[in-house]
């Protein structure tokens, strides 16, 4: 019997021969995928409205005891209805959007179909852009070089970036020099080193001499973390292994074909290799640097200068999505929202394993790692400094670097904090926290000392 596509299983009632075939939704219920999507949007809007109403109740009754007594006396539903009659939620949402006339309302935003872009993607079907008065077209893009070129050619207004890309473009490393900015980090953690099944007996990186690895782009955390990892195990990434640039959607096929031995790549393609039974998860990158940045949301400095209100509206939409994505209880819903063809085009079960952190590792284990992927939006400037140290370490940039100046010019930490405060989100203090990578503390105040501290680096 021929099989139907996985996302639309045809069902036919044998007792009603005259009834036409109906496409059954991938969730298993008897409604169309379009009806399912509409229901998800409604659910998300309802969640957002309840969050706003809860914030209003807390603001009106800041003392916990008084608030609890009020809710106990009238009930949560009555309380929401009473507050809505005085302060309508819809009006408050409109007020939140009233930050000045938008200079441009129809926008194109590029993205690569990976879970790193979750906030930017989910903001589209869940209506977060629309609520800010924006008509956004999120455009699936084949690879990072194309993302870079379309930003340089002004074909995209804003984009999903690899976090080091705006630094590199702003410095003219690997491209024409055009000032770019990181508005938010899109995801933290969320990567892995995946190896082909034939290498299950080669878990010690010292055995990887001659291996061929893929990374999605030279100016990527994937490249820098892979280089860091193998160097810490005594291998020179420029001479002992080969590192190739492969677009993320092509990594699984290259692993299956034997063109590469493994990759340090974005999800869901690590989990997809396990799902296809061709690879296993050697190590999650959170185990190398817990909380490391990966992808970012950003645009050109010129766009921000010409469209400050539009940029602020984009900021609010993406930060709202990030706040929703950070809550573990929303992860299964988000997996449903971003898995369809126009976004990730992946089996929902694969995306859900990544986002919920309950997953098969390809080694016979079911693991539970709730923070396998996270969506902390803070563009810490010390993260930028670390990326710059790795660019210098491996010869991507030459000469003296004013780390602090570049980090503060490209990573818009102050703007992120301002917009988070406007959205009543928790705003952390500081700008240059220290990080620990594979047991070694990185002090952003001493970047050149850090670069010099490594036994293996690019030879001049």
N, C-alpha and C positions, 0 to 999 in steps of 0.2 A: 504493500500500500504506500502510495507517495505521501510524504509528510508535508504539512503546511508550514509556512514560516513561523518561527518561534513566537513572534509577538502577535500573531493573529490566527488563532486556531479556528477553523471553520467547524461549526456545530450544526447538526441537522436533526430535527425531531422526527423519529421514525413513525410517530403516530399522526403526523400532520404533513402529508406528502405535498400539499400545495403551498406550504410555508417556505419562503425563500431562505437561502442560507444566510446566517447571521455571523458577523465577525465577532468572536469572543475576545474580551480584553485579556491582556497578559496577566492580570491579577487573578484571573480565574472566575470572575463574575460575568453575568450575562448582560453586559452593557458594552458600548463601543469604546475604543481607546479615547475618542474625542470627549465622550461623556465622562470618562474617568479623569481626564486632564482637567476638565471644568470643575469636577468635584474636588480635586486636589487644590486648585486655585482658591476655591471657596473655603476649604479647610484652612489654608494658610492665612487667608484674610481674616477668618474668624479668630485664629490664634493671635494675629497681630492686634486685632481690636481688643481682645481680652487682655493682652499685655498692657495696652494703653489704658484701659479701664482700671486695671489693677494699680498702675502707676498713679492714676488720679486719686483712687481711694487712699493710697498711701500718702499722697501729698496733702489731702484734706484731713487725714487723721494720722499725723506722723507718730503719735505715741502708740506703741504696739498694743497695750492693754485696751486703750480706748477704741482702736480700730477693731480689735477682736470682739469687743462687746457690741459694737455697732453691727458688725456682720452677723454675730450670733442672734441679735435681736431681730434683724429684718431679712436676713438671708442674702447670699451673694447675688442671686439673680435680681432681687428687688433693689439691692444697692446699686447694681450696674444700671438698672432702668432709671432709678432716681437721679443718678449722676448724669446719665445721658440726656435726661429731660432738661437739665440745667446747662450742661456743657456737652453738646452733641459731639460724639466721637468724629463724625464726618467733618464737622466744622473745624475741630482741632487738627485733624489731619491736613485739611486745606491750609490752616494757619501755619502749620509746620513747613508747608511748601512755599509759603509766601515770603521768600527771602530776596526778592528782587526779580525783575523780568528776565526770563531766560533768553540769552542771546541766540541760541540755536537749540531747536527742539528735536530735530530728526538727526539721529546719530548712528554711525556704524562702529561697532566694537568687535575687534577680532578676538578669537580664542582658539586654542588647541584643545581637542576633545580629550581632556584628562581630568581626573578628580581634583587636581590642584586648583582648577578654575571654578570650583563649586559655587562660591558666592556670586561671582560675576554671571555664571550661567543661570542659576536658579532665580536670580532677580528678574529674569525675563519672563518665564512662564508664570511666576507667582505675582507679577504685576508691580514689583517694587520700583522699576523705572517709570512705569506709567503713573504711579502715585506721585512721582516727583515732576510730572508734567512732561516727561520725555518719551519720544517715540524712538525706541532703540531697536536696531537690527543687529543681533549678535551673529557674527559671521564665522562659521567653522573654517579653519585655515589649516593647510597641509603641513606646515613646518615653521620653525622659528625664524629661519632666514627670510621667509615670505612675510611673516609678521613684522620683522624689522623693516623690510623694504616698503611695505604698505604704510607703515608709520612715517618713514622718511619721505614717501611720495604723497603724504597727506590723504591717502585713500581711506584710512581709518582715523576716527576722531580720538579714540582711546583704545586701549588693548590690554589683554592678558600678556604679561611679560614674564620671562624668567627674571628673577630679582637682580642678577648681575647685568642684564642687558642694558637698562637705562644708564648704569654707570659706564659701561663700555662705549655706548653710543655717544654719551655726553663728552667722553674723553677722545673720541675718534678712534677707538680701538676696534679694528675689524670692519669699520664703516666710515662714512662721512661723519664729521663731528657736528651733531645737532643736540642742543640741550633737551634732555628728557627728565621726567620726574616719576618717582614712585609715590603714589597716593596711599596705598595700603599694601600690606603683605596679604596675598590671597590664601596661602596655606602654610602651615608649619608641619614638619614631619611629612609623612605621606609618600615616602619613596622606599626603595629596597634594592639590594643587589640580588638579582635573579640569575641562577645558573641553569644550564641544560641538565636534564636528568642524568646524562652520562657522567657527570662530574660529582655525583653524590659521594664518591670516595676521595674527593679532593677539596675538603672543607678548609684546609690550611692554605691561606693565600700564598705562602712560600712555594706552593706547588703550581702556581698559576703562570709561571714563565712561559711566554709564547701564546698565552690566551688572547683572544680577540674580544674586546668589550665594546658595547655601544653606549653612547650618551646622546641626549637629544640636541645638544648644541655646545660649542666650545665655551661660551660665556654662560655657564649654567652651574647651579649648585651641584647638579649630578656629576659633572666633570670634576669640579673641585673636591667633592667628597670622595669620589672614586680615587682620585690621585692621592688625597690625604690618606685614605685607608690602606692602599697598597704600599705607599711609602712608609707608613708606620710598621708595616710587616716586612720591610727591607727590600721592596721592589722599586725600581725606578720606572714610573709610568710612561716615560718617553722611550725607554730602551728595552724593558723587560716584558712589557705587554703592548698590545696595539689598542688604541682607543679611536673608534670611528664615530662620526656623527650620523645618527639614524633617526628620522622622525619617529616620535613615539608610536603612532599607529602601525608602523612597519616593524617594530621590534620583535613581536611574537613570531611573525612570519620568518624573519631572519634567524631567529633561534631555532625554529622548526627545521629550516633548510640547512642548518649547520654552518651558516655564514659567520656566526658569532658564537662564542662560548657562554656569554652572559651579557648582562647590561645593568647599569645603575640607572634606572628609569623611573618615570612617574607611574602612579597607579591611574587607571585600573590594570595596566599592562603587566605588572608583576603578578597580580592575582589572576589575570587572564591566562598567563602561562601555566599556572597551577590548574586552573579550570580545564585547560586543553590537555593537561597531563604531559606537558613537554618540558616543564621546568619546575624549580623549587625555590623557595625564599631562603637565600643564604643568610642574610641579615637585614633587618629593618634599619633605615638610616636614623631613626629615633634612638637606636642603641649606640650610634656613633656620636650623635649630638642631639640630645632630647630638646625639642623646641626649635630646631633649626628652621630658617626660612627656606622657601623654595620659589614659589611663583609670586607675582605681584600684579597689582592693577595700576596702570599709569597712563601717561600721555605726554605730549610735548609741552615744554615750557611756553611755547608760543600759543598753543591752544588755551592754556590756563589764563594767560594774559589777555587774550582776546575774548574769552568766554568765562569769566569768573563765576557768574551765577549758574551757568550750565554745569561747570565743573563742580560746584558745591552741591548741586542736585544729584550729580553722578555719585559724589562722595557719600551723600546720605543714603542713596539706594544700595550701594555696595556694602556700606557699614551695617545697614539694617539686615541685609542678607547674611553677612558674616556673623552677626549676633545670633541669628536663628540657627545657622549652621553649627555654631559652637555647642549648642545644647544637645546632648546625646539623645534625648527623647525624640528629636526631630530627624534623626539620621535616616531612618527607614523611609519616612515620607520623602525626604530629599532624594534618596536613591531612586524612588519611583519617578520623581520630577525630572531628573537629569539624565536618566538612562535612555530615553527614546532616541530614535534615529537622528532627529535634527540637532541633538546635543552630543552625548557620548557614543550613542549607537552601540551599547554594550548590554549583555544580559544583566537584568536587574540584580540577580543573586550575586554577581561578581562585584558590582558597585556597592551593594549592601554590605558585603564582607569587608570591603575597604573602610567604609564610613562607620560601621558599627564596631569594627575591631574584633569581630568574632569570625575567624577564618581558618581555612585549611592551609597548611604551609608547604604541601607537596612532599613532606617527609613523613607523612603518616600521623601528623598531630593536628588537633583542632585547638587553636590558640585564642586567647581572649586578651586583647591589648586595646583598651578603650581609646587611648590617645595615639593609636597608630597614625591617624590623620587628625589634624586640628586646624582651626581657622582663625587664629589670633591675628588681628589686622595690624598690629603695631609695627610700623616701619622703623625699628630701632636703628639709630645711626651707627651703633657699634657693629650691627650686622653688615652694614655697607663697608665699614672699615675692614672687617674680616675678609669680605669678598675681594677688596682691593689688595690685601696682603697676598691672597692666593694668585691673583693676576700677576703680581710682581714676582712671586716665588717661582711661577712656571713660565715666566718670560712673555706674558701677554701684553704687559706694559713695561716700558724701560725708564730708567732714570729716577729722579726724586719724585715723590708723590705727596701732595698736601692732602693727606687722608681726611682730616677733619673738614677741610673746606669742601672737598668733593662730596663727602657723605652728607653734609648739611645742605648743600645746594640741590642734591638729587633726591634724597629721602625726606619727604615732607612730614616730618614727625609733628611739628607744631600744628600744622593744618589738621592732621589726623586727630590730635587730641582735642582741638577746638570743635570739630564736627561730632566727635564722640560725646563731648559734653553737651552739645545741643540736643543730641538724641537721648540724653539721660543714661548714657552707658558709662561703665566704670572706666576711669582714665588713670592709668598707672603713672607714676612719677619717674623722672629721670630721662636720659637720652642715650647713655653709653653704658648699659649693664655689661658685666663680664660674662663670658660663656665658657663652658668646659666641653672640649671636643676630644673624645677618646682619652679622657683622663687628664688632659693638659689644659690649664686655664689660659684663656685668651684675654689679655689686658688691652683694650682699645687705645689706652693712653701711650702704649709702647709698641706701635705696629712694626717699626723697622727691627727692633730687637726680636720680635716674634718671627719675622721672616728669616732672620739670621740664625735662629735657634734650631732650624731643621737640618738634619744630616743629609737629607736628599732633597735637592731642588734643581731647577733648570741651570745647566752649566752655561756660563757666558761664552 
